[in-house]
């Protein structure tokens, strides 16, 4: 993709010291003409490490300590910002089952704070990073992400004709991200045993770079109100483990609190107002204010009853495909 839409623009990433933020920053510094890239996060040690790890000869990278729970701090950080990528979230499913209101304060109320600050400061576009767990949620994390998606999409009604545009991206498990299954398997291999919660469990898989490119594509193309979803492969977690740790004993430990056997990226209800393109899908909003349908007439409508689920996905990774993908990382 071309990056000229970022020329001389300021981009801010909430939760920017995470795996996504670090990859996004490297790509932006290498390929874009962005004037300034701001990391907004609450951990000063991670910011220091990121500052030391990422080359920035043109001094375009800035760091801003703050929490999305703090609305006033967000307003201060968003001054002069053109684009916001909202990646800050609490994400660990079992932990959030036992600390529910902490998830609500960060994932829902924090997102509302981002929306208010963006509208107040005249940010041009905001892209929210969601998850497959937001579709038909079975756990608190997914429920908070679904609420955040709805907040983001409905916020376009407050923008006016030339105000902030809000959109979301939704994708699955990320190869090599902090806390990912790849990292867990690597840690468990040394003990000769890898744990699995259910033998039939399947998941969607995406690389960090693919996730970043999806977000940047959405940032460029959004007209406000869409949820962008990539066409990505699925695989049984059992088969995934057997490729990464073939010598290890597999121990079945049972489903964890809030865990699904299969994930969904598009529900049948969402499919009725979604469009398909070569590399991605777009779920269009159903609100009365949506007047941009003409921009998406070229997309293909989905058949009645369509569902994009990890166990019925047309793109399935086999062992060889996974090995090639891992070699490319």
Secondary structure as GFF3:
##gff-version 3
##sequence-region A 1 329
A	DSSP	three_ten_helix	4	6	.	.	.	ID=ss1
A	DSSP	beta_strand	10	14	.	.	.	ID=ss2
A	DSSP	alpha_helix	19	31	.	.	.	ID=ss3
A	DSSP	beta_strand	36	41	.	.	.	ID=ss4
A	DSSP	alpha_helix	44	53	.	.	.	ID=ss5
A	DSSP	beta_strand	61	65	.	.	.	ID=ss6
A	DSSP	alpha_helix	71	77	.	.	.	ID=ss7
A	DSSP	beta_strand	83	86	.	.	.	ID=ss8
A	DSSP	alpha_helix	93	98	.	.	.	ID=ss9
A	DSSP	alpha_helix	100	103	.	.	.	ID=ss10
A	DSSP	pi_helix	104	109	.	.	.	ID=ss11
A	DSSP	alpha_helix	110	121	.	.	.	ID=ss12
A	DSSP	beta_strand	125	129	.	.	.	ID=ss13
A	DSSP	three_ten_helix	132	134	.	.	.	ID=ss14
A	DSSP	alpha_helix	140	154	.	.	.	ID=ss15
A	DSSP	three_ten_helix	155	158	.	.	.	ID=ss16
A	DSSP	beta_strand	165	170	.	.	.	ID=ss17
A	DSSP	beta_strand	173	175	.	.	.	ID=ss18
A	DSSP	alpha_helix	181	189	.	.	.	ID=ss19
A	DSSP	beta_strand	193	196	.	.	.	ID=ss20
A	DSSP	beta_strand	202	207	.	.	.	ID=ss21
A	DSSP	alpha_helix	208	221	.	.	.	ID=ss22
A	DSSP	beta_strand	227	230	.	.	.	ID=ss23
A	DSSP	beta_strand	234	236	.	.	.	ID=ss24
A	DSSP	alpha_helix	237	244	.	.	.	ID=ss25
A	DSSP	beta_strand	249	252	.	.	.	ID=ss26
A	DSSP	beta_strand	264	266	.	.	.	ID=ss27
A	DSSP	alpha_helix	268	271	.	.	.	ID=ss28
A	DSSP	beta_strand	274	276	.	.	.	ID=ss29
A	DSSP	beta_strand	280	283	.	.	.	ID=ss30
A	DSSP	three_ten_helix	293	296	.	.	.	ID=ss31
A	DSSP	beta_strand	300	301	.	.	.	ID=ss32
A	DSSP	beta_strand	308	309	.	.	.	ID=ss33
A	DSSP	alpha_helix	319	328	.	.	.	ID=ss34
###
